Amino acid sequence: MTYEVQTLTHPDRWENTWSDSLNDTPVRFDTYEAAQDELADHLRAMAYAVKQGYLEDYNPSDYRIQKL
């Protein structure tokens, strides 16, 4: 079983926008916990960017973990 982190895009469509930095392929995770850890790290980074003034805002509900 695999999982992916999905982002809500417009118009109201969920997509896997996570990609690896080497060849830009979509990232999938072997466990829910691995996907959850990756998403938690991303949301922490987003919160920090808002706090530092680099990002205006973000919405954590625009992200989800989907079982494939």
C-alpha positions in Angstrom: 0.0 0.0 0.0 1.3 3.5 -0.8 0.3 7.0 0.2 0.8 10.4 -1.3 0.5 13.9 0.1 -2.0 15.8 -2.0 -2.6 19.6 -2.3 -5.9 21.2 -3.1 -5.5 23.1 -6.3 -7.9 25.2 -8.3 -10.6 24.5 -9.2 -11.2 22.2 -6.2 -9.0 19.5 -7.4 -6.6 17.3 -5.3 -3.2 16.6 -6.8 0.1 15.1 -5.7 2.4 18.1 -6.1 5.2 16.5 -4.1 8.1 15.7 -6.3 11.7 14.6 -5.8 14.4 17.1 -6.5 16.5 14.9 -8.8 14.1 14.1 -11.6 10.9 15.8 -10.7 8.8 12.6 -10.3 5.9 12.4 -8.0 6.7 11.2 -4.5 4.8 8.3 -2.9 5.3 7.0 0.6 5.4 3.4 1.8 3.6 4.2 5.0 1.0 6.6 6.3 3.4 7.7 9.0 6.1 8.6 6.5 3.6 10.8 4.5 2.4 12.3 7.8 6.0 13.2 8.8 6.7 14.8 5.5 3.5 16.8 5.6 4.2 17.9 9.2 7.6 19.1 8.2 6.2 21.1 5.3 3.5 22.7 7.4 6.1 23.7 10.0 8.2 25.3 7.3 5.1 27.1 6.0 4.3 28.4 9.5 7.8 29.6 9.9 7.7 31.4 6.5 4.6 33.2 7.6 6.1 34.2 10.9 9.2 35.5 9.2 7.1 37.5 6.7 8.2 35.4 3.6 4.7 34.1 3.1 1.5 35.9 3.6 -0.6 32.9 4.7 -1.3 29.3 4.1 -4.1 26.9 4.9 -3.3 23.5 6.4 -6.6 22.1 5.2 -5.3 22.5 1.6 -3.3 19.3 2.2 -4.2 15.7 2.8 -2.8 12.2 2.8 -4.4 9.9 0.4 -4.1 6.1 0.3 -3.6 4.7 -3.2 
